[in-house]
Amino acid sequence: RLCDYLDVSQPTLYRMFATQTGMGPLAYVHRARMDRARVLLTGDARSVKEVAHTLGYEHANDFSRAYKRFFGMNPSVTL
């Protein structure tokens, strides 16, 4: 959808993203979600389940796995 909106091909979008951010669009979005997750877990009195749903994860387990893969620790440790 983003390619259609910007009227560019996927390789062009990827190249533009990589030039500006050093990573592809999906990696950028994933990093932004994980950074936001860390802020929500450390700043607010929210549960892991609440943070998962805030970030658009349907299941808290999916969020927990993604968080652990990204940061190397469970999100509950961040609380």
DSSP file (Angstrom, degrees, kcal/mol; ACC not computed):
  #  RESIDUE AA STRUCTURE BP1 BP2  ACC     N-H-->O    O-->H-N    N-H-->O    O-->H-N    TCO  KAPPA ALPHA  PHI   PSI    X-CA   Y-CA   Z-CA
    1    1 A R     >        0   0    0      0, 0.0     4,-2.7     0, 0.0     5,-0.2   0.000 360.0 360.0 360.0 -38.8    0.0    0.0    0.0
    2    2 A L  H  >  +     0   0    0      2,-0.2     4,-2.6     1,-0.2     5,-0.2   0.904 360.0  52.2 -64.3 -40.1    2.8    2.4    0.8
    3    3 A C  H  >>S+     0   0    0      1,-0.2     5,-2.0     2,-0.2     4,-1.1   0.919 111.3  47.4 -61.0 -43.1    4.4    1.8   -2.6
    4    4 A D  H  45S+     0   0    0      3,-0.2    -2,-0.2     2,-0.2    -1,-0.2   0.918 111.7  50.4 -63.6 -43.2    1.0    2.6   -4.3
    5    5 A Y  H  <5S+     0   0    0     -4,-2.7    -2,-0.2     1,-0.2    -1,-0.2   0.903 118.6  37.2 -61.9 -42.1    0.6    5.7   -2.2
    6    6 A L  H  <5S-     0   0    0     -4,-2.6    -1,-0.2    -5,-0.2    -2,-0.2   0.559 106.4-128.9 -86.2  -9.0    4.1    7.0   -3.0
    7    7 A D  T  <5 +     0   0    0     -4,-1.1     2,-0.3     1,-0.2    -3,-0.2   0.929  66.3 121.2  57.9  49.2    3.8    5.7   -6.6
    8    8 A V      < -     0   0    0     -5,-2.0    -1,-0.2    -6,-0.1    -2,-0.1  -0.923  65.0-104.5-133.6 160.7    7.1    3.8   -6.4
    9    9 A S     >  -     0   0    0     -2,-0.3     4,-2.4    -3,-0.1     5,-0.2  -0.359  35.4-107.6 -78.7 165.3    8.1    0.2   -6.9
   10   10 A Q  H  > S+     0   0    0      1,-0.2     4,-2.7     2,-0.2     5,-0.2   0.923 119.7  50.6 -61.3 -45.4    9.0   -2.0   -3.9
   11   11 A P  H  > S+     0   0    0      0, 0.0     4,-2.5     0, 0.0    -1,-0.2   0.896 111.0  49.7 -60.9 -36.5   12.8   -2.1   -4.8
   12   12 A T  H  > S+     0   0    0      2,-0.2     4,-2.7     1,-0.2    -2,-0.2   0.924 111.3  48.4 -66.1 -43.8   12.7    1.7   -5.0
   13   13 A L  H  X S+     0   0    0     -4,-2.4     4,-2.6     2,-0.2     5,-0.2   0.925 112.2  49.2 -61.4 -44.7   11.0    2.1   -1.6
   14   14 A Y  H  X S+     0   0    0     -4,-2.7     4,-3.0     1,-0.2     5,-0.2   0.931 111.9  48.3 -60.5 -45.6   13.4   -0.4    0.0
   15   15 A R  H  X S+     0   0    0     -4,-2.5     4,-2.3    -5,-0.2    -2,-0.2   0.908 111.6  49.8 -62.2 -42.9   16.4    1.6   -1.5
   16   16 A M  H  X S+     0   0    0     -4,-2.7     4,-1.9     2,-0.2    -1,-0.2   0.926 113.8  45.7 -62.0 -45.1   14.9    4.9   -0.3
   17   17 A F  H  X>S+     0   0    0     -4,-2.6     4,-3.3     1,-0.2     5,-0.6   0.931 112.5  50.0 -62.9 -46.5   14.4    3.5    3.2
   18   18 A A  H  X5S+     0   0    0     -4,-3.0     4,-1.4     1,-0.2    -1,-0.2   0.872 109.9  51.4 -63.2 -37.0   17.8    1.9    3.4
   19   19 A T  H  <5S+     0   0    0     -4,-2.3    -1,-0.2    -5,-0.2    -2,-0.2   0.911 119.3  35.1 -64.8 -42.7   19.5    5.1    2.3
   20   20 A Q  H  <5S+     0   0    0     -4,-1.9    -2,-0.2    -5,-0.2    -1,-0.2   0.837 135.7  18.1 -82.8 -34.4   17.7    7.2    5.0
   21   21 A T  H  <5S-     0   0    0     -4,-3.3    -3,-0.2     2,-0.3    -2,-0.2   0.592  92.0-120.5-117.2 -15.0   17.5    4.7    7.9
   22   22 A G  S  <<S+     0   0    0     -4,-1.4     2,-0.3    -5,-0.6    -4,-0.2   0.560  87.5  69.1  82.1   7.0   20.1    2.0    7.2
   23   23 A M  S    S-     0   0    0     -6,-0.6    -2,-0.3    -9,-0.1    -1,-0.2  -0.959  86.4 -93.7-149.7 165.3   17.3   -0.7    7.2
   24   24 A G     >  -     0   0    0     -2,-0.3     4,-2.2    -3,-0.1     5,-0.2  -0.253  44.2 -99.8 -76.6 169.6   14.4   -1.8    5.2
   25   25 A P  H  > S+     0   0    0      0, 0.0     4,-2.3     0, 0.0     5,-0.2   0.889 120.8  47.8 -59.4 -43.6   10.8   -0.7    5.8
   26   26 A L  H  > S+     0   0    0      1,-0.2     4,-2.6     2,-0.2     5,-0.2   0.912 112.3  48.8 -67.1 -41.3    9.7   -3.8    7.8
   27   27 A A  H  > S+     0   0    0      2,-0.2     4,-2.6     1,-0.2    -1,-0.2   0.885 111.0  52.0 -63.4 -37.9   12.8   -3.7   10.0
   28   28 A Y  H  X S+     0   0    0     -4,-2.2     4,-2.4     2,-0.2    -2,-0.2   0.928 111.4  45.5 -63.8 -46.3   12.2    0.0   10.6
   29   29 A V  H  X S+     0   0    0     -4,-2.3     4,-2.5     2,-0.2    -2,-0.2   0.916 113.3  50.4 -63.7 -43.7    8.5   -0.6   11.7
   30   30 A H  H  X S+     0   0    0     -4,-2.6     4,-2.4     1,-0.2    -2,-0.2   0.929 111.3  48.1 -61.6 -45.0    9.6   -3.6   13.8
   31   31 A R  H  X S+     0   0    0     -4,-2.6     4,-2.7     1,-0.2     5,-0.2   0.914 111.0  51.0 -61.3 -43.4   12.3   -1.5   15.6
   32   32 A A  H  X S+     0   0    0     -4,-2.4     4,-2.3     1,-0.2    -1,-0.2   0.905 110.9  48.8 -62.0 -41.4    9.8    1.4   16.1
   33   33 A R  H  X S+     0   0    0     -4,-2.5     4,-2.3     2,-0.2    -1,-0.2   0.914 113.0  46.8 -64.3 -42.5    7.3   -1.0   17.7
   34   34 A M  H  X S+     0   0    0     -4,-2.4     4,-2.2     2,-0.2    -2,-0.2   0.884 111.5  50.6 -70.0 -37.6    9.9   -2.6   20.0
   35   35 A D  H  X S+     0   0    0     -4,-2.7     4,-1.9     2,-0.2    -1,-0.2   0.917 112.3  47.7 -62.9 -42.7   11.2    0.8   21.0
   36   36 A R  H  X S+     0   0    0     -4,-2.3     4,-2.7    -5,-0.2    -2,-0.2   0.890 109.0  54.9 -64.1 -39.3    7.7    1.9   21.8
   37   37 A A  H  X S+     0   0    0     -4,-2.3     4,-2.7     1,-0.2     5,-0.2   0.923 107.0  49.9 -59.9 -45.1    7.1   -1.4   23.7
   38   38 A R  H  X S+     0   0    0     -4,-2.2     4,-2.0     1,-0.2     5,-0.2   0.910 111.3  48.9 -62.1 -41.5   10.1   -0.7   25.9
   39   39 A V  H  X S+     0   0    0     -4,-1.9     4,-2.6     1,-0.2     5,-0.4   0.932 113.3  46.8 -63.1 -45.4    8.9    2.8   26.7
   40   40 A L  H  X S+     0   0    0     -4,-2.7     4,-1.4     1,-0.2     6,-0.5   0.882 113.3  48.8 -65.0 -38.0    5.4    1.6   27.6
   41   41 A L  H  < S+     0   0    0     -4,-2.7    -1,-0.2    -5,-0.2    -2,-0.2   0.844 120.1  35.7 -72.3 -33.0    6.7   -1.2   29.7
   42   42 A T  H  < S+     0   0    0     -4,-2.0    -2,-0.2    -5,-0.2    -1,-0.2   0.783 124.4  38.5 -91.2 -27.9    9.1    1.0   31.7
   43   43 A G  H  < S+     0   0    0     -4,-2.6     2,-0.2    -5,-0.2    -3,-0.2   0.852 110.6  49.9 -93.8 -37.7    7.1    4.2   31.9
   44   44 A D  S  < S-     0   0    0     -4,-1.4     2,-1.1    -5,-0.4     0, 0.0  -0.613  81.2-117.9-102.7 161.1    3.5    3.1   32.4
   45   45 A A        +     0   0    0     -2,-0.2     2,-0.3     2,-0.0    -4,-0.1  -0.414  68.4 138.1 -90.5  57.7    2.0    0.8   34.9
   46   46 A R        -     0   0    0     -2,-1.1     2,-0.1    -6,-0.5    -2,-0.1  -0.771  51.6-123.0-106.1 150.1    0.8   -1.4   32.1
   47   47 A S     >  -     0   0    0     -2,-0.3     4,-2.3     1,-0.1     5,-0.2  -0.392  29.5-108.0 -80.8 166.1    0.9   -5.2   31.8
   48   48 A V  H  > S+     0   0    0      1,-0.2     4,-2.6     2,-0.2     5,-0.2   0.894 121.9  53.7 -59.8 -40.2    2.6   -7.1   29.0
   49   49 A K  H  > S+     0   0    0      2,-0.2     4,-2.1     1,-0.2    -1,-0.2   0.903 107.9  49.0 -63.3 -42.4   -0.8   -8.0   27.7
   50   50 A E  H  > S+     0   0    0      2,-0.2     4,-2.3     1,-0.2    -1,-0.2   0.909 112.2  48.2 -63.9 -42.5   -1.9   -4.3   27.6
   51   51 A V  H  X S+     0   0    0     -4,-2.3     4,-2.1     2,-0.2    -2,-0.2   0.917 109.3  53.9 -64.5 -42.8    1.2   -3.3   25.8
   52   52 A A  H  <>S+     0   0    0     -4,-2.6     5,-2.7     1,-0.2     4,-0.2   0.928 112.2  43.5 -57.3 -46.8    0.8   -6.1   23.3
   53   53 A H  H ><5S+     0   0    0     -4,-2.1     3,-1.1     1,-0.2    -1,-0.2   0.861 109.8  56.3 -69.9 -34.9   -2.7   -5.0   22.4
   54   54 A T  H 3<5S+     0   0    0     -4,-2.3    -1,-0.2     1,-0.2    -2,-0.2   0.871 108.5  48.7 -61.1 -37.0   -1.7   -1.3   22.3
   55   55 A L  T 3<5S-     0   0    0     -4,-2.1    -1,-0.2    -5,-0.1    -2,-0.2   0.416 125.4-101.3 -87.0   1.8    1.0   -2.2   19.7
   56   56 A G  T < 5S+     0   0    0     -3,-1.1     2,-0.4     1,-0.3    -3,-0.2   0.561  71.5 144.2  94.7   8.2   -1.5   -4.2   17.6
   57   57 A Y      < -     0   0    0     -5,-2.7    -1,-0.3    -6,-0.2     3,-0.1  -0.671  39.2-155.4 -80.7 133.2   -0.6   -7.7   18.6
   58   58 A E  S    S+     0   0    0     -2,-0.4     2,-0.4     1,-0.2    -1,-0.2   0.851  82.6  37.5 -74.5 -35.0   -3.6  -10.0   18.8
   59   59 A H  S  > S-     0   0    0      1,-0.1     4,-1.5    -7,-0.1     3,-0.5  -0.968  70.8-143.4-123.5 133.1   -1.9  -12.4   21.2
   60   60 A A  H  > S+     0   0    0     -2,-0.4     4,-2.7     1,-0.2     5,-0.2   0.813 101.7  61.9 -62.3 -30.5    0.4  -11.4   24.0
   61   61 A N  H  > S+     0   0    0      2,-0.2     4,-2.3     1,-0.2    -1,-0.2   0.889 101.2  51.8 -64.3 -38.5    2.5  -14.5   23.4
   62   62 A D  H  > S+     0   0    0     -3,-0.5     4,-2.2     2,-0.2    -1,-0.2   0.919 111.7  47.2 -62.7 -42.9    3.3  -13.3   19.8
   63   63 A F  H  X S+     0   0    0     -4,-1.5     4,-2.9     2,-0.2     5,-0.2   0.928 110.3  52.1 -62.6 -45.7    4.4  -10.0   21.3
   64   64 A S  H  X S+     0   0    0     -4,-2.7     4,-2.4     1,-0.2    -2,-0.2   0.898 110.5  48.1 -60.1 -42.1    6.5  -11.7   24.0
   65   65 A R  H  X S+     0   0    0     -4,-2.3     4,-2.4     2,-0.2    -1,-0.2   0.925 113.3  47.3 -64.0 -44.6    8.3  -13.8   21.4
   66   66 A A  H  X S+     0   0    0     -4,-2.2     4,-2.0     2,-0.2    -2,-0.2   0.908 112.9  49.4 -63.7 -42.0    9.0  -10.8   19.2
   67   67 A Y  H  X S+     0   0    0     -4,-2.9     4,-3.1     2,-0.2     5,-0.5   0.918 111.7  48.2 -63.5 -44.7   10.2   -8.7   22.2
   68   68 A K  H  X S+     0   0    0     -4,-2.4     4,-2.1    -5,-0.2    -1,-0.2   0.897 111.3  50.3 -65.4 -39.9   12.5  -11.5   23.4
   69   69 A R  H  < S+     0   0    0     -4,-2.4    -1,-0.2    -5,-0.2    -2,-0.2   0.891 117.2  41.3 -62.5 -38.7   14.0  -12.0   19.9
   70   70 A F  H  < S+     0   0    0     -4,-2.0    -2,-0.2    -5,-0.2    -1,-0.2   0.933 131.0  21.4 -76.9 -47.5   14.6   -8.3   19.6
   71   71 A F  H  < S-     0   0    0     -4,-3.1    -3,-0.2     2,-0.3    -2,-0.2   0.595  96.6-122.6-101.2 -13.4   16.0   -7.5   23.1
   72   72 A G  S  < S+     0   0    0     -4,-2.1     2,-0.3    -5,-0.5    -4,-0.2   0.647  83.3  77.3  80.0  13.5   17.1  -10.9   24.3
   73   73 A M  S    S-     0   0    0     -6,-0.4    -2,-0.3    -5,-0.0    -1,-0.2  -0.983  87.1 -95.0-149.2 157.7   14.9  -10.8   27.4
   74   74 A N    >>  -     0   0    0     -2,-0.3     3,-1.2     1,-0.1     4,-0.7  -0.431  32.7-122.7 -71.2 148.3   11.3  -11.3   28.2
   75   75 A P  H >> S+     0   0    0      0, 0.0     4,-0.9     0, 0.0     3,-0.7   0.809 109.9  65.3 -62.8 -27.7    9.1   -8.2   28.4
   76   76 A S  H 34 S+     0   0    0      1,-0.2     3,-0.2     2,-0.2    -2,-0.0   0.777  94.7  59.5 -66.1 -24.2    8.2   -9.1   32.0
   77   77 A V  H <4 S+     0   0    0     -3,-1.2    -1,-0.2     1,-0.2    -3,-0.0   0.820  98.8  58.6 -69.7 -31.3   11.8   -8.5   33.0
   78   78 A T  H <<        0   0    0     -4,-0.7    -1,-0.2    -3,-0.7    -2,-0.2   0.792 360.0 360.0 -69.1 -28.4   11.6   -5.0   31.7
   79   79 A L     <        0   0    0     -4,-0.9    -1,-0.3    -3,-0.2    -2,-0.1   0.545 360.0 360.0 -61.2 360.0    8.7   -4.2   34.1
